[in-house]
Amino acid sequence: MSNPTVVIAGAGLAGATTAVELRERGFAGRILLLGAEEHHPYIRPPLSKEYLKGEGDVGDTYVKPGEWYPEHDVEFMPGTEAGSFDPGAHELFLTGGARLTYDSLVLATGARPRSLDVPGSGGGDVLRLRTIEDSQRLYAALEVGGRRVVVVGSGWIGMEVAAAARGYGNDVTVVGRQSVPLAGAIGPVLGDVFEQLHRDHGVRFVTGAVAAVEGGAGHAVVLASGERIPADLVVAGVGATPDVLVAERSGLTIQNGVLTDKGMRTSVEDVFAVGDLANPYLPAIGRHLRNEHWANAIAGGTVAARSILGERASYDDIPYFYSDQYDLGMEYSGYAPLAADARVVFRGDVDAREFIAFWLRDDRVVAGMNVNVWDVQDDIQRLIRSGDRLDPARLTDESVDLAAL
């Protein structure tokens, strides 16, 4: 194949990483990078962290400077969305009616934020956070301060927005369906650490389902219980779903996203899926696992590029993410399905919020989270990869060098 063409449908971090990796590994063919937004590819975590707190610039979020793409012969096509593709003809159909021929197609369509989907939630006072524009609108609404902000959703986005809102002096109420925030992600014990952190900063927590959002002079969030929470601003952080529309239209196997093998290959030859969309097979745990964190976008894009180049690539990165809230910083590595019912042990001072939490199954580390303790991620990931049985007493003993375990 003298001059193969790779079409990447989706210009988020995963799509951009695929393009960068192809070029850095010497791919000399044509690369078309299609983005639904007008921006060059950017990284989303700062939108709910540094940028939302007024500590960063939009330019800091870009994967590569704008000039990188023409300099490396990557044809960036902003404002361009895929509609479907014909596997037999190797043609991708765009929503505007045009078609592109490909040798390899990478689907990187990401995820779409869930809507609040209750009466009154379509108003302009109900904001969400996914794009740069979303973050800009939310920043403008929060930085004024002194407003009554109701955050619907007690996951990572909701908690980070709550922290930013309090930082500007707003009155903040978090409404969650779970009795403990973040319990679905890190369990109730660790979730309670974050809840108490927010309570210490004046955030109120309410458990319940939202029934409606009332506008007008009596703007409020109404719960199914009938309770009305006055609100000048409502932020919906109720999760996201993989954007599988193109994949469904084109006949790919869908199961909590697009199923792929360990090399990010889908059920159709020459078609790959990466990022939030993909549900790849992870040999380390012998199962498929989809996650929506930025490290996954980098790992999946890297593996897909290597697979396209004919290398024996395999998804072997351990899922990783981080969060910053008030004066608490944390990093997490591990396999959430294995950690869900695992034993949690602690190294350090939980009350002072300076500790490492380890999730153990049969005395093997399957996940670890460091809170205000730094430069330990390499050791945490090493312990996870080893699969060795460990003495929990030594693991939790701060006098024992973590690197020696």
C-alpha positions in Angstrom: 0.0 0.0 0.0 1.9 3.0 -1.3 0.0 5.9 0.3 -2.6 4.6 2.8 -5.2 7.0 4.2 -6.2 7.0 7.9 -9.4 8.9 8.7 -10.0 9.7 12.4 -13.6 10.6 13.2 -13.4 12.7 16.3 -10.8 15.3 17.3 -10.7 15.0 21.1 -7.6 13.7 23.0 -8.0 10.2 21.7 -8.3 11.1 18.1 -5.4 13.6 18.3 -3.2 11.1 20.1 -3.8 8.6 17.3 -2.7 11.1 14.7 0.3 12.2 16.8 1.4 8.6 17.4 1.1 7.7 13.7 3.4 10.5 12.7 5.9 10.0 15.5 6.1 6.3 14.5 6.9 7.2 10.9 3.5 6.8 9.2 3.9 8.6 5.8 0.4 8.3 4.5 -2.5 10.7 4.6 -4.2 11.5 7.9 -7.6 13.3 8.1 -8.7 14.4 11.5 -12.4 15.3 11.7 -13.6 17.4 14.6 -17.2 18.4 15.4 -16.0 21.5 17.3 -14.2 24.4 15.7 -11.3 24.2 18.2 -8.1 22.2 17.7 -8.0 19.1 19.9 -7.9 19.8 23.6 -7.8 18.1 26.9 -11.0 18.2 29.0 -9.9 17.8 32.7 -8.7 21.4 33.1 -12.2 22.6 32.1 -13.5 21.5 35.5 -10.3 22.2 37.4 -7.7 24.9 36.6 -9.6 26.7 33.9 -12.9 26.8 35.8 -11.0 28.2 38.8 -9.5 31.0 36.7 -6.0 29.6 37.0 -5.4 28.6 33.4 -5.8 29.7 29.8 -7.6 28.0 26.9 -4.3 27.5 25.1 -3.1 25.4 28.0 -5.7 22.8 27.2 -4.7 22.1 23.6 -3.1 18.7 22.8 -0.7 20.4 20.3 -0.4 24.0 19.1 -2.5 24.8 16.0 0.5 25.0 13.7 1.5 21.4 14.6 -1.2 19.9 12.3 -0.2 21.5 9.0 3.5 21.1 9.9 3.0 17.4 10.2 0.6 17.0 7.3 -2.4 16.2 9.4 -5.5 17.5 7.7 -7.6 18.9 10.5 -11.2 19.4 9.5 -13.1 21.4 12.1 -16.9 21.5 12.2 -17.0 18.1 10.5 -19.1 15.2 11.7 -19.3 11.6 10.6 -22.7 10.1 9.8 -22.0 6.4 9.0 -19.6 4.3 7.1 -19.7 1.5 4.5 -17.2 -1.2 5.6 -17.2 -3.0 2.3 -16.4 0.2 0.3 -14.2 1.7 3.0 -16.1 4.9 2.7 -17.1 7.3 5.5 -20.2 9.4 5.0 -20.2 12.9 6.5 -23.3 14.5 7.8 -23.2 17.1 5.1 -23.3 14.5 2.4 -19.7 14.2 1.4 -17.8 11.0 1.6 -14.2 10.0 2.4 -12.4 6.9 1.4 -10.2 5.3 4.0 -7.8 2.4 4.4 -8.1 2.6 8.2 -10.9 4.3 10.1 -10.6 5.4 13.7 -13.8 6.2 15.6 -13.2 8.7 18.3 -16.6 10.2 18.8 -16.3 10.3 22.5 -19.3 10.6 24.9 -22.2 13.0 25.2 -23.3 14.5 28.6 -26.5 13.2 29.9 -29.3 15.7 30.2 -31.2 16.4 33.4 -34.4 15.6 31.4 -37.0 17.0 33.9 -39.5 19.7 33.3 -37.8 23.1 33.2 -34.3 21.7 32.6 -34.0 23.1 29.1 -33.7 26.7 30.3 -30.6 28.8 30.1 -30.0 28.7 33.8 -29.3 25.0 33.7 -25.7 24.5 32.6 -23.5 21.5 31.9 -19.8 21.0 31.5 -18.3 19.2 28.5 -16.8 21.7 26.1 -14.6 24.8 26.3 -17.7 27.0 25.7 -19.5 25.2 28.5 -16.6 25.9 30.8 -16.5 29.6 29.7 -20.2 30.0 30.4 -19.9 28.3 33.8 -16.9 30.4 34.8 -18.7 33.6 33.9 -21.7 32.5 36.0 -19.7 31.4 39.0 -16.9 34.0 39.3 -19.4 36.8 40.1 -19.9 35.1 43.5 -22.7 35.4 45.9 -25.1 33.2 43.9 -27.2 30.2 45.0 -25.7 27.3 43.0 -27.3 23.8 42.9 -25.2 21.1 41.4 -27.2 18.1 40.4 -24.9 15.0 40.5 -22.3 14.0 43.0 -19.7 12.4 40.7 -16.3 13.9 39.9 -17.6 16.7 37.7 -20.2 17.7 40.2 -17.8 17.7 43.1 -15.2 19.7 41.1 -17.8 22.2 40.0 -18.9 22.5 43.6 -15.4 23.2 44.8 -14.9 25.9 42.1 -18.2 27.5 43.0 -17.4 27.7 46.7 -14.0 29.2 45.8 -15.8 32.1 44.3 -18.0 32.6 47.4 -21.2 31.1 46.1 -23.7 29.2 48.2 -23.6 25.6 47.0 -25.9 22.6 47.4 -25.1 19.3 45.8 -28.0 17.0 45.0 -27.1 13.4 44.5 -28.9 10.1 44.2 -26.4 8.3 46.4 -26.3 8.9 50.1 -22.5 9.4 49.8 -20.9 11.3 47.0 -18.5 9.5 44.7 -19.5 6.1 46.2 -20.0 4.6 42.8 -16.4 5.5 41.8 -14.4 4.9 45.0 -16.8 3.4 47.5 -18.6 5.0 50.6 -15.6 5.1 52.9 -13.5 7.2 50.5 -16.5 9.1 49.3 -17.1 10.2 52.9 -13.6 11.8 52.9 -14.6 14.0 50.0 -18.0 14.7 51.5 -16.5 15.9 54.7 -14.0 18.0 52.8 -16.9 19.8 51.0 -18.9 20.2 54.2 -15.9 21.8 55.9 -16.0 24.4 53.1 -19.7 25.0 53.5 -21.3 22.8 50.9 -24.7 21.4 51.7 -25.6 17.8 50.5 -29.1 16.6 49.7 -30.0 13.1 48.6 -32.9 12.6 46.2 -34.1 12.7 42.7 -34.8 15.9 40.9 -38.4 16.2 39.7 -38.3 19.7 38.0 -36.5 23.0 37.7 -38.7 26.0 38.3 -37.9 29.3 36.5 -39.1 32.8 37.0 -38.8 34.8 40.2 -39.0 31.7 42.4 -36.2 29.8 40.6 -35.7 26.5 42.4 -34.8 22.8 42.0 -37.7 20.7 43.0 -37.0 17.2 44.4 -39.3 14.2 44.1 -39.9 14.5 47.8 -41.4 18.0 47.2 -38.5 19.8 48.7 -37.6 23.1 46.9 -34.0 24.3 46.8 -33.7 27.9 45.8 -31.3 28.3 42.9 -29.9 31.2 40.9 -27.9 28.7 38.8 -28.3 25.0 38.2 -25.4 22.8 37.0 -26.2 19.3 35.7 -23.4 16.9 36.2 -25.2 13.6 35.7 -22.7 11.7 33.7 -22.2 10.9 30.1 -22.9 8.1 27.6 -20.7 6.9 24.8 -21.6 8.5 21.4 -22.3 5.3 19.5 -24.5 6.7 16.8 -22.1 6.3 13.9 -21.1 2.9 15.1 -24.7 1.7 15.4 -25.6 3.0 12.0 -22.7 1.1 10.5 -23.3 -2.2 12.2 -20.5 -2.4 14.8 -20.9 -4.5 17.9 -22.1 -2.3 20.7 -21.9 -3.2 24.4 -21.4 -0.3 26.8 -19.7 1.5 23.9 -18.0 -0.1 20.9 -16.4 -3.4 21.7 -12.8 -3.7 20.7 -10.0 -6.3 21.1 -6.8 -5.5 23.0 -5.5 -3.7 19.9 -8.5 -1.4 19.7 -9.9 -3.2 16.6 -13.7 -3.3 16.3 -15.8 -6.1 14.9 -15.3 -4.7 11.4 -11.9 -5.0 9.6 -9.8 -1.8 9.4 -12.1 0.0 11.8 -10.8 1.0 15.3 -12.4 2.7 18.2 -10.7 4.8 20.9 -11.4 7.0 23.9 -14.7 7.3 25.7 -16.4 5.5 22.9 -14.3 2.3 23.1 -14.9 -0.7 25.4 -11.5 -2.5 24.9 -10.4 -5.9 26.1 -7.8 -5.6 28.8 -5.6 -8.8 29.0 -4.5 -7.9 32.6 -7.9 -8.5 34.0 -9.3 -10.8 31.3 -12.4 -8.6 30.5 -13.6 -5.5 28.7 -13.4 -2.2 30.5 -14.6 1.2 29.3 -13.7 4.4 31.1 -13.9 8.1 30.4 -10.7 9.4 31.9 -8.1 11.3 29.9 -5.3 8.7 30.4 -7.6 6.1 28.7 -7.8 8.4 25.6 -4.0 8.6 25.4 -3.6 4.8 25.9 -6.2 3.8 23.4 -5.0 6.3 20.8 -1.5 5.1 21.1 -2.5 1.4 20.8 -4.7 2.1 17.8 -1.9 3.8 16.0 0.5 1.0 16.6 -2.1 -1.5 15.4 -2.7 0.4 12.2 1.1 0.3 11.6 1.0 -3.5 11.9 2.6 -3.8 15.4 1.5 -6.3 18.0 -0.1 -3.7 20.2 -2.1 -4.4 23.3 -3.9 -2.2 25.8 -2.0 -2.7 29.0 -2.1 0.7 30.7 -3.7 0.7 34.1 -6.6 3.1 34.3 -5.6 6.4 35.9 -7.2 9.7 36.8 -6.8 12.7 39.1 -8.8 15.3 40.9 -8.1 18.7 42.6 -10.7 20.0 45.1 -9.9 22.9 47.5 -6.5 21.9 49.1 -6.9 18.3 48.3 -5.2 16.7 45.4 -5.5 13.0 44.5 -4.4 10.4 42.0 -6.1 7.0 41.4 -4.8 4.0 39.5 -6.6 0.7 39.3 -9.4 -1.5 38.0 -12.7 -0.2 39.2 -14.6 -3.5 38.7 -12.1 -5.4 40.8 -12.1 -2.7 43.4 -15.9 -2.5 43.8 -16.1 -5.1 46.6 -12.5 -5.2 47.6 -11.0 -4.5 51.1 -9.7 -1.0 51.6 -6.7 -0.4 53.8 -4.9 2.9 54.5 -1.3 4.1 54.8 -1.1 7.5 56.4 -3.5 9.9 58.2 -7.0 9.8 56.8 -8.3 12.5 59.2 -5.5 14.9 58.0 -6.3 13.9 54.4 -2.7 12.8 53.8 -2.8 9.1 53.0 -2.7 6.3 50.4 -5.7 4.0 50.1 -5.2 0.5 48.7 -7.9 -1.8 47.4 -7.0 -5.5 48.1 -8.5 -8.7 46.7 -6.9 -11.8 48.2 -4.2 -9.5 49.5 -3.3 -8.3 46.0 -3.5 -4.6 45.2 -6.1 -3.9 42.4 -6.3 -0.2 42.9 -4.6 2.6 44.8 -5.3 6.3 45.5 -2.9 8.8 46.9 -4.4 11.9 48.6 -2.0 14.8 49.2 0.9 12.3 49.1 3.0 12.6 46.0 5.5 10.7 43.8 4.0 7.3 44.7 2.1 6.5 41.5 4.9 4.5 40.0 5.0 2.3 43.1 1.2 1.9 43.2 1.1 0.8 39.6 4.0 -1.5 40.1 2.1 -3.3 43.0 -1.0 -3.6 40.8 1.0 -5.0 37.9 2.9 -7.5 40.0 -0.2 -9.3 41.3 1.8 -10.4 44.3 0.2 -11.2 47.6 1.2 -8.6 50.2 1.1 -8.4 54.0 -1.5 -5.7 54.7 0.4 -4.8 57.9 3.5 -4.0 55.9 1.6 -2.2 53.2 0.0 0.2 55.7 3.1 0.7 57.8 4.6 4.1 56.9 8.0 2.9 58.3 8.2 0.4 55.5 9.5 1.9 52.3 6.8 1.6 49.7 9.4 1.0 47.0 10.6 -2.1 48.9 7.3 -3.9 48.9 
